[in-house]
Amino acid sequence: MTLTALSKATAIPLATCASIAYSLERRGYASRRIVGRSHFWKATMALYGLAVQLTRNVDLATVAQEEMQEVADALHMPVHVGVLNGASLIYVAKASSPGFIQFDTYPGKMLPFNLTALGRAIAAHLPESELEPLLSGLVPGHGPKAGSADGEQFLVLLEQVRRYGYAVEDEEDEANIGCVAVPFFDAGGHVAGAVGVTALSAVLDHETVLAVATRLRSLAALFSDRLGDVRADAG
């Protein structure tokens, strides 16, 4: 667009609009193409980068709370959203399930990322530069099915998560407790967090895990879509 067109579209005086455009150009957020006496301006990908940073700071507790509750009610399992903070998985949102059985999960709770399905779902899609530092700090679980905190074995586990499209944790951190989780992504295509459920491990047989994962994929796609990930629209 020309400065005149920008000025009319934004209702900003021409001189002010020119000053803003030149400032954006100096910072790399705008570029111009000169044709004769006309200057045509456009935004650069650097401006897109600012938008990506913004979506990473979106309050995830508000992105799909209603839909989370619908899934929790349908599955009779609490639904959680988690994000990574260093080597810790932090619960940032929860939709409680109906019924007598409740779990000690709440927004703000922190756990070693490798002992949760949420953390594994996220870690499986981290770039190598971000995952590598985490592998030296793996924490062994205290549950009856806890494995070793070995980095090589954990990488094999993450490969399975990528292949299946969901992560599972079964009595590795606590006895009788299991979890299933699926990652979601931001506008830059980077993993932003994961959404999952917690249940009694006896309930999570193979068929139930597959059914739960299907519901979680739809919910994760909704998160990704609302965070601007264009791949969510592509299915």
Contacts in CASP RR format, 6 or more apart in sequence:
PFRMAT RR
TARGET T0000
AUTHOR 0000-0000-0000
METHOD contacts of the structure
MODEL  1
MTLTALSKATAIPLATCASIAYSLERRGYASRRIVGRSHFWKATMALYGL
AVQLTRNVDLATVAQEEMQEVADALHMPVHVGVLNGASLIYVAKASSPGF
IQFDTYPGKMLPFNLTALGRAIAAHLPESELEPLLSGLVPGHGPKAGSAD
GEQFLVLLEQVRRYGYAVEDEEDEANIGCVAVPFFDAGGHVAGAVGVTAL
SAVLDHETVLAVATRLRSLAALFSDRLGDVRADAG
1 9 0 8 1.000
1 40 0 8 1.000
1 41 0 8 1.000
1 42 0 8 1.000
2 38 0 8 1.000
2 39 0 8 1.000
2 40 0 8 1.000
2 41 0 8 1.000
3 14 0 8 1.000
3 17 0 8 1.000
3 18 0 8 1.000
3 21 0 8 1.000
3 39 0 8 1.000
3 41 0 8 1.000
4 14 0 8 1.000
6 12 0 8 1.000
6 17 0 8 1.000
6 21 0 8 1.000
6 41 0 8 1.000
7 13 0 8 1.000
7 14 0 8 1.000
7 17 0 8 1.000
10 17 0 8 1.000
12 20 0 8 1.000
21 30 0 8 1.000
21 32 0 8 1.000
21 41 0 8 1.000
24 30 0 8 1.000
24 43 0 8 1.000
24 47 0 8 1.000
25 31 0 8 1.000
25 32 0 8 1.000
25 41 0 8 1.000
27 46 0 8 1.000
28 44 0 8 1.000
28 46 0 8 1.000
29 43 0 8 1.000
29 44 0 8 1.000
29 46 0 8 1.000
29 47 0 8 1.000
29 50 0 8 1.000
30 41 0 8 1.000
30 42 0 8 1.000
30 43 0 8 1.000
30 44 0 8 1.000
30 47 0 8 1.000
31 41 0 8 1.000
31 42 0 8 1.000
31 44 0 8 1.000
32 39 0 8 1.000
32 40 0 8 1.000
32 41 0 8 1.000
32 42 0 8 1.000
33 39 0 8 1.000
33 40 0 8 1.000
33 42 0 8 1.000
34 40 0 8 1.000
48 187 0 8 1.000
49 188 0 8 1.000
51 187 0 8 1.000
52 186 0 8 1.000
52 187 0 8 1.000
52 188 0 8 1.000
52 190 0 8 1.000
55 186 0 8 1.000
55 187 0 8 1.000
55 188 0 8 1.000
55 192 0 8 1.000
55 227 0 8 1.000
55 228 0 8 1.000
56 186 0 8 1.000
56 190 0 8 1.000
56 192 0 8 1.000
58 227 0 8 1.000
60 81 0 8 1.000
60 82 0 8 1.000
60 83 0 8 1.000
60 92 0 8 1.000
60 93 0 8 1.000
60 192 0 8 1.000
60 193 0 8 1.000
60 223 0 8 1.000
61 81 0 8 1.000
61 92 0 8 1.000
61 93 0 8 1.000
61 107 0 8 1.000
63 81 0 8 1.000
63 223 0 8 1.000
63 226 0 8 1.000
63 227 0 8 1.000
64 219 0 8 1.000
64 222 0 8 1.000
64 223 0 8 1.000
64 226 0 8 1.000
65 93 0 8 1.000
65 95 0 8 1.000
67 219 0 8 1.000
67 222 0 8 1.000
68 79 0 8 1.000
68 81 0 8 1.000
68 93 0 8 1.000
68 95 0 8 1.000
68 195 0 8 1.000
68 219 0 8 1.000
69 79 0 8 1.000
69 95 0 8 1.000
71 79 0 8 1.000
71 95 0 8 1.000
71 197 0 8 1.000
71 215 0 8 1.000
71 216 0 8 1.000
71 219 0 8 1.000
72 78 0 8 1.000
72 79 0 8 1.000
72 95 0 8 1.000
72 96 0 8 1.000
72 97 0 8 1.000
72 98 0 8 1.000
72 197 0 8 1.000
73 97 0 8 1.000
73 98 0 8 1.000
74 215 0 8 1.000
75 97 0 8 1.000
75 197 0 8 1.000
75 212 0 8 1.000
75 215 0 8 1.000
76 97 0 8 1.000
76 98 0 8 1.000
76 99 0 8 1.000
77 97 0 8 1.000
77 197 0 8 1.000
77 198 0 8 1.000
77 199 0 8 1.000
77 212 0 8 1.000
78 94 0 8 1.000
78 95 0 8 1.000
78 96 0 8 1.000
78 97 0 8 1.000
78 102 0 8 1.000
78 103 0 8 1.000
78 105 0 8 1.000
78 197 0 8 1.000
78 198 0 8 1.000
79 94 0 8 1.000
79 95 0 8 1.000
79 97 0 8 1.000
79 195 0 8 1.000
79 196 0 8 1.000
79 197 0 8 1.000
79 219 0 8 1.000
80 91 0 8 1.000
80 93 0 8 1.000
80 94 0 8 1.000
80 95 0 8 1.000
80 105 0 8 1.000
80 118 0 8 1.000
80 195 0 8 1.000
80 196 0 8 1.000
80 197 0 8 1.000
80 198 0 8 1.000
81 91 0 8 1.000
81 92 0 8 1.000
81 93 0 8 1.000
81 94 0 8 1.000
81 118 0 8 1.000
81 193 0 8 1.000
81 194 0 8 1.000
81 195 0 8 1.000
81 196 0 8 1.000
81 223 0 8 1.000
82 89 0 8 1.000
82 90 0 8 1.000
82 91 0 8 1.000
82 92 0 8 1.000
82 93 0 8 1.000
82 118 0 8 1.000
82 119 0 8 1.000
82 122 0 8 1.000
82 193 0 8 1.000
82 194 0 8 1.000
82 195 0 8 1.000
83 89 0 8 1.000
83 90 0 8 1.000
83 92 0 8 1.000
83 122 0 8 1.000
83 192 0 8 1.000
83 193 0 8 1.000
83 194 0 8 1.000
84 90 0 8 1.000
84 113 0 8 1.000
84 119 0 8 1.000
84 122 0 8 1.000
84 123 0 8 1.000
84 126 0 8 1.000
84 193 0 8 1.000
85 110 0 8 1.000
86 113 0 8 1.000
86 134 0 8 1.000
87 112 0 8 1.000
87 113 0 8 1.000
87 134 0 8 1.000
87 137 0 8 1.000
88 110 0 8 1.000
88 111 0 8 1.000
88 112 0 8 1.000
88 113 0 8 1.000
89 110 0 8 1.000
89 111 0 8 1.000
89 112 0 8 1.000
89 113 0 8 1.000
89 116 0 8 1.000
89 118 0 8 1.000
89 119 0 8 1.000
89 122 0 8 1.000
90 108 0 8 1.000
90 109 0 8 1.000
90 110 0 8 1.000
91 105 0 8 1.000
91 106 0 8 1.000
91 107 0 8 1.000
91 108 0 8 1.000
91 109 0 8 1.000
91 110 0 8 1.000
91 118 0 8 1.000
92 107 0 8 1.000
92 108 0 8 1.000
93 107 0 8 1.000
94 105 0 8 1.000
94 106 0 8 1.000
94 107 0 8 1.000
96 102 0 8 1.000
101 200 0 8 1.000
103 177 0 8 1.000
103 198 0 8 1.000
105 198 0 8 1.000
111 173 0 8 1.000
112 138 0 8 1.000
112 139 0 8 1.000
112 141 0 8 1.000
113 119 0 8 1.000
113 120 0 8 1.000
113 122 0 8 1.000
113 123 0 8 1.000
113 134 0 8 1.000
114 120 0 8 1.000
114 123 0 8 1.000
114 134 0 8 1.000
114 138 0 8 1.000
114 139 0 8 1.000
114 149 0 8 1.000
114 154 0 8 1.000
115 139 0 8 1.000
115 141 0 8 1.000
115 169 0 8 1.000
115 172 0 8 1.000
115 173 0 8 1.000
116 169 0 8 1.000
116 173 0 8 1.000
116 179 0 8 1.000
116 181 0 8 1.000
117 166 0 8 1.000
117 167 0 8 1.000
117 168 0 8 1.000
117 169 0 8 1.000
117 178 0 8 1.000
117 179 0 8 1.000
117 180 0 8 1.000
117 181 0 8 1.000
117 194 0 8 1.000
117 196 0 8 1.000
118 167 0 8 1.000
118 179 0 8 1.000
118 181 0 8 1.000
118 193 0 8 1.000
118 194 0 8 1.000
118 195 0 8 1.000
118 196 0 8 1.000
119 167 0 8 1.000
119 181 0 8 1.000
119 194 0 8 1.000
120 157 0 8 1.000
120 158 0 8 1.000
120 161 0 8 1.000
120 167 0 8 1.000
120 169 0 8 1.000
120 181 0 8 1.000
121 161 0 8 1.000
121 166 0 8 1.000
121 167 0 8 1.000
121 181 0 8 1.000
121 182 0 8 1.000
121 183 0 8 1.000
121 193 0 8 1.000
121 194 0 8 1.000
121 196 0 8 1.000
122 183 0 8 1.000
122 191 0 8 1.000
122 193 0 8 1.000
122 194 0 8 1.000
123 131 0 8 1.000
123 134 0 8 1.000
123 158 0 8 1.000
124 158 0 8 1.000
124 159 0 8 1.000
124 161 0 8 1.000
124 162 0 8 1.000
124 167 0 8 1.000
124 183 0 8 1.000
125 162 0 8 1.000
125 183 0 8 1.000
125 185 0 8 1.000
125 191 0 8 1.000
126 134 0 8 1.000
126 191 0 8 1.000
131 158 0 8 1.000
135 151 0 8 1.000
135 154 0 8 1.000
135 155 0 8 1.000
137 149 0 8 1.000
138 149 0 8 1.000
138 150 0 8 1.000
138 151 0 8 1.000
138 154 0 8 1.000
139 149 0 8 1.000
140 146 0 8 1.000
140 147 0 8 1.000
140 148 0 8 1.000
140 149 0 8 1.000
141 147 0 8 1.000
141 149 0 8 1.000
141 172 0 8 1.000
141 173 0 8 1.000
142 173 0 8 1.000
142 174 0 8 1.000
143 171 0 8 1.000
143 172 0 8 1.000
143 173 0 8 1.000
143 174 0 8 1.000
143 175 0 8 1.000
144 171 0 8 1.000
144 175 0 8 1.000
145 170 0 8 1.000
145 171 0 8 1.000
145 172 0 8 1.000
146 171 0 8 1.000
146 172 0 8 1.000
146 173 0 8 1.000
147 153 0 8 1.000
147 172 0 8 1.000
161 167 0 8 1.000
164 213 0 8 1.000
165 182 0 8 1.000
165 213 0 8 1.000
165 217 0 8 1.000
166 180 0 8 1.000
166 181 0 8 1.000
166 182 0 8 1.000
166 209 0 8 1.000
166 213 0 8 1.000
166 216 0 8 1.000
166 217 0 8 1.000
167 180 0 8 1.000
167 181 0 8 1.000
167 182 0 8 1.000
167 194 0 8 1.000
168 178 0 8 1.000
168 179 0 8 1.000
168 180 0 8 1.000
168 204 0 8 1.000
168 209 0 8 1.000
169 178 0 8 1.000
169 179 0 8 1.000
170 178 0 8 1.000
170 201 0 8 1.000
170 204 0 8 1.000
171 177 0 8 1.000
171 178 0 8 1.000
171 201 0 8 1.000
176 200 0 8 1.000
176 201 0 8 1.000
176 202 0 8 1.000
177 198 0 8 1.000
177 199 0 8 1.000
177 200 0 8 1.000
177 201 0 8 1.000
178 198 0 8 1.000
178 199 0 8 1.000
178 200 0 8 1.000
178 201 0 8 1.000
178 204 0 8 1.000
179 196 0 8 1.000
179 197 0 8 1.000
179 198 0 8 1.000
179 199 0 8 1.000
180 196 0 8 1.000
180 197 0 8 1.000
180 199 0 8 1.000
180 204 0 8 1.000
180 209 0 8 1.000
180 212 0 8 1.000
180 213 0 8 1.000
180 216 0 8 1.000
181 194 0 8 1.000
181 195 0 8 1.000
181 196 0 8 1.000
181 197 0 8 1.000
181 216 0 8 1.000
182 194 0 8 1.000
182 195 0 8 1.000
182 196 0 8 1.000
182 213 0 8 1.000
182 216 0 8 1.000
182 217 0 8 1.000
182 219 0 8 1.000
182 220 0 8 1.000
183 191 0 8 1.000
183 193 0 8 1.000
183 194 0 8 1.000
183 220 0 8 1.000
184 191 0 8 1.000
184 192 0 8 1.000
184 193 0 8 1.000
184 194 0 8 1.000
184 195 0 8 1.000
184 220 0 8 1.000
184 221 0 8 1.000
184 223 0 8 1.000
184 224 0 8 1.000
184 227 0 8 1.000
184 229 0 8 1.000
185 191 0 8 1.000
185 192 0 8 1.000
185 224 0 8 1.000
185 227 0 8 1.000
185 229 0 8 1.000
185 231 0 8 1.000
185 232 0 8 1.000
186 192 0 8 1.000
186 224 0 8 1.000
186 227 0 8 1.000
186 228 0 8 1.000
186 229 0 8 1.000
187 227 0 8 1.000
187 228 0 8 1.000
187 229 0 8 1.000
187 230 0 8 1.000
188 228 0 8 1.000
188 229 0 8 1.000
189 229 0 8 1.000
189 231 0 8 1.000
192 223 0 8 1.000
192 224 0 8 1.000
192 227 0 8 1.000
193 223 0 8 1.000
194 220 0 8 1.000
195 216 0 8 1.000
195 219 0 8 1.000
195 220 0 8 1.000
195 223 0 8 1.000
196 216 0 8 1.000
197 212 0 8 1.000
197 216 0 8 1.000
199 212 0 8 1.000
204 212 0 8 1.000
221 232 0 8 1.000
221 235 0 8 1.000
222 232 0 8 1.000
224 231 0 8 1.000
224 232 0 8 1.000
225 232 0 8 1.000
225 233 0 8 1.000
END
